[in-house]
Amino acid sequence: MVCIISFFCRIKKCLVLAFFLLSGLSLFAQNFREARIFVQPVDGTGMTGDNAFFYKQLTYEVVLQYYTLARTRRSSDFILRGSIAPYTGDEQFLIDNPSEESEFVNTGPVPPRPIPRIRNTFGRREFFSWETNGEIVFFDTSSEDTGSGTESESIYIEEGIDDNYDGENVFTLELINSISGDVIAKQYIIYRFTDAAVGDFISIIVYNMLTGIPDIEADADWRSNWLFADVSAVWTPRVYTVPDQYISWVNFGIGVSLEYNFLDFMSVGLGAQLVQDCIVIPDEEYGVEYRDLLLEIPLAIKFVFNPSQFTLQPYGGVSFNFSLMGTTKPSFLSWFAGFQFGVKAGPGMIIIDPCFSMDFFNSQIVENSVEYQRYLFQISLGYKFGFLTKRGRY
């Protein structure tokens, strides 16, 4: 029993050192990726071709500004949702100062004497903009306007526009969180017809919306899989009672396992490992050493926790044991309990797995039928990776 307590103290020191090692590795193991943006088809009704124009410009700007264009809403992190509606001078697009509101409603969106002066001449179009409620609104100044201080001669007219059309439309763009559905940002463009100038303002507002989006931590991806596989090197010191206690420190092995994560917080694992089994039976002088090679097949139930950059998996189960050399008859069945630590590294994770196990029955040496009880300690270091990614949430 004293030997067992001493061994536990050594294991405790090893676990503390392993924890600090994992903490240091996690600082360098964080992977980030660009946000995935889904551009929703533009809703509403404007002039002919307006919906296609805005949708094309939005998708172009997402790619041009080096974000990932998602094909579906489900696979995206954020959504750009655009809509078109007739502009009726609604107060939501005007400044909130009551003393100035009447002036804008009566004379139009552009103030009588804008500074600097707006000049729509020689094929050039300028927009008037102001900020209200933290949102920037852009107004088209290409309309004929007496008393607004604008010069509207030589206005460029896009082909295909009805010359009799004299209305304005408002294009509303919203940035939406794909998971929560919250609207993160909203901006407007009030325009008369679509051309390169409107395209320039789409570039500005898309940039304003997306520039504040941080890179997405990719850690959720490597932990959100249906299946995991790992390979590990195993150190298996063991305590034998025959009837005195004897500790064998030089048992080593290798193991592989497959884990099915059927719930977000629970998984089942099946593995196989080859390990040495070395026992010394004392005699009158030196003692006799018996070596064997065992095949152990562990079946485990694991609870899964994913805090920050780590995976923590307390587990328990049973192991089926078979002798490959015939030197011993190990207990056919053992129970075990352990705690697996994992930290992101590359496409998978580095795992450290301390475990304790004990036989249900006595083991036996074939040559002389001597029976003994085994207490098994195990520390494995390995690499674990996942595949068959779970579908993302929406």
Secondary structure in CASP SS format (residue, H / E / C, confidence):
PFRMAT SS
TARGET T0000
AUTHOR 0000-0000-0000
METHOD secondary structure of the structure
MODEL  1
M C 1.00
V H 1.00
C H 1.00
I H 1.00
I H 1.00
S H 1.00
F H 1.00
F H 1.00
C H 1.00
R H 1.00
I H 1.00
K H 1.00
K H 1.00
C H 1.00
L H 1.00
V H 1.00
L H 1.00
A H 1.00
F H 1.00
F H 1.00
L H 1.00
L H 1.00
S H 1.00
G H 1.00
L H 1.00
S H 1.00
L H 1.00
F H 1.00
A C 1.00
Q C 1.00
N C 1.00
F E 1.00
R E 1.00
E C 1.00
A C 1.00
R E 1.00
I E 1.00
F E 1.00
V E 1.00
Q E 1.00
P E 1.00
V E 1.00
D E 1.00
G E 1.00
T C 1.00
G C 1.00
M C 1.00
T C 1.00
G C 1.00
D H 1.00
N H 1.00
A H 1.00
F H 1.00
F H 1.00
Y H 1.00
K H 1.00
Q H 1.00
L H 1.00
T H 1.00
Y H 1.00
E H 1.00
V H 1.00
V H 1.00
L H 1.00
Q C 1.00
Y C 1.00
Y C 1.00
T E 1.00
L E 1.00
A C 1.00
R C 1.00
T C 1.00
R C 1.00
R C 1.00
S C 1.00
S C 1.00
D C 1.00
F E 1.00
I E 1.00
L E 1.00
R E 1.00
G E 1.00
S E 1.00
I E 1.00
A E 1.00
P E 1.00
Y C 1.00
T C 1.00
G C 1.00
D C 1.00
E H 1.00
Q H 1.00
F H 1.00
L C 1.00
I C 1.00
D C 1.00
N C 1.00
P H 1.00
S H 1.00
E H 1.00
E H 1.00
S H 1.00
E H 1.00
F H 1.00
V H 1.00
N H 1.00
T H 1.00
G C 1.00
P C 1.00
V C 1.00
P C 1.00
P C 1.00
R C 1.00
P C 1.00
I C 1.00
P C 1.00
R C 1.00
I C 1.00
R E 1.00
N C 1.00
T C 1.00
F C 1.00
G C 1.00
R C 1.00
R C 1.00
E C 1.00
F E 1.00
F E 1.00
S E 1.00
W E 1.00
E E 1.00
T E 1.00
N C 1.00
G C 1.00
E E 1.00
I E 1.00
V E 1.00
F E 1.00
F E 1.00
D E 1.00
T C 1.00
S C 1.00
S C 1.00
E C 1.00
D C 1.00
T C 1.00
G C 1.00
S C 1.00
G C 1.00
T C 1.00
E E 1.00
S C 1.00
E C 1.00
S C 1.00
I C 1.00
Y C 1.00
I C 1.00
E C 1.00
E C 1.00
G C 1.00
I C 1.00
D C 1.00
D C 1.00
N C 1.00
Y C 1.00
D C 1.00
G C 1.00
E C 1.00
N E 1.00
V E 1.00
F E 1.00
T E 1.00
L E 1.00
E E 1.00
L E 1.00
I E 1.00
N E 1.00
S C 1.00
I C 1.00
S C 1.00
G C 1.00
D C 1.00
V E 1.00
I E 1.00
A E 1.00
K E 1.00
Q E 1.00
Y E 1.00
I E 1.00
I E 1.00
Y E 1.00
R C 1.00
F C 1.00
T C 1.00
D C 1.00
A H 1.00
A H 1.00
V H 1.00
G H 1.00
D H 1.00
F H 1.00
I H 1.00
S H 1.00
I H 1.00
I H 1.00
V H 1.00
Y H 1.00
N H 1.00
M H 1.00
L H 1.00
T C 1.00
G C 1.00
I C 1.00
P C 1.00
D C 1.00
I E 1.00
E E 1.00
A C 1.00
D H 1.00
A H 1.00
D H 1.00
W H 1.00
R H 1.00
S C 1.00
N E 1.00
W E 1.00
L E 1.00
F E 1.00
A E 1.00
D E 1.00
V E 1.00
S E 1.00
A E 1.00
V E 1.00
W E 1.00
T C 1.00
P C 1.00
R E 1.00
V E 1.00
Y E 1.00
T E 1.00
V C 1.00
P C 1.00
D C 1.00
Q E 1.00
Y E 1.00
I E 1.00
S E 1.00
W C 1.00
V C 1.00
N C 1.00
F E 1.00
G E 1.00
I E 1.00
G E 1.00
V E 1.00
S E 1.00
L E 1.00
E E 1.00
Y E 1.00
N E 1.00
F E 1.00
L E 1.00
D C 1.00
F C 1.00
M E 1.00
S E 1.00
V E 1.00
G E 1.00
L E 1.00
G E 1.00
A E 1.00
Q E 1.00
L E 1.00
V E 1.00
Q E 1.00
D E 1.00
C E 1.00
I E 1.00
V E 1.00
I E 1.00
P C 1.00
D C 1.00
E C 1.00
E C 1.00
Y C 1.00
G C 1.00
V E 1.00
E E 1.00
Y E 1.00
R E 1.00
D E 1.00
L E 1.00
L E 1.00
L E 1.00
E E 1.00
I E 1.00
P E 1.00
L E 1.00
A E 1.00
I E 1.00
K E 1.00
F E 1.00
V C 1.00
F E 1.00
N C 1.00
P C 1.00
S C 1.00
Q C 1.00
F E 1.00
T E 1.00
L E 1.00
Q E 1.00
P E 1.00
Y E 1.00
G E 1.00
G E 1.00
V E 1.00
S E 1.00
F E 1.00
N E 1.00
F E 1.00
S E 1.00
L C 1.00
M C 1.00
G C 1.00
T C 1.00
T E 1.00
K E 1.00
P C 1.00
S C 1.00
F C 1.00
L E 1.00
S E 1.00
W E 1.00
F E 1.00
A E 1.00
G E 1.00
F E 1.00
Q E 1.00
F E 1.00
G E 1.00
V E 1.00
K E 1.00
A E 1.00
G C 1.00
P C 1.00
G E 1.00
M E 1.00
I E 1.00
I E 1.00
I E 1.00
D E 1.00
P E 1.00
C E 1.00
F E 1.00
S E 1.00
M E 1.00
D E 1.00
F C 1.00
F C 1.00
N C 1.00
S E 1.00
Q E 1.00
I E 1.00
V C 1.00
E C 1.00
N C 1.00
S C 1.00
V C 1.00
E E 1.00
Y E 1.00
Q E 1.00
R E 1.00
Y E 1.00
L E 1.00
F E 1.00
Q E 1.00
I E 1.00
S E 1.00
L E 1.00
G E 1.00
Y E 1.00
K E 1.00
F E 1.00
G E 1.00
F E 1.00
L E 1.00
T E 1.00
K C 1.00
R C 1.00
G C 1.00
R C 1.00
Y C 1.00
END
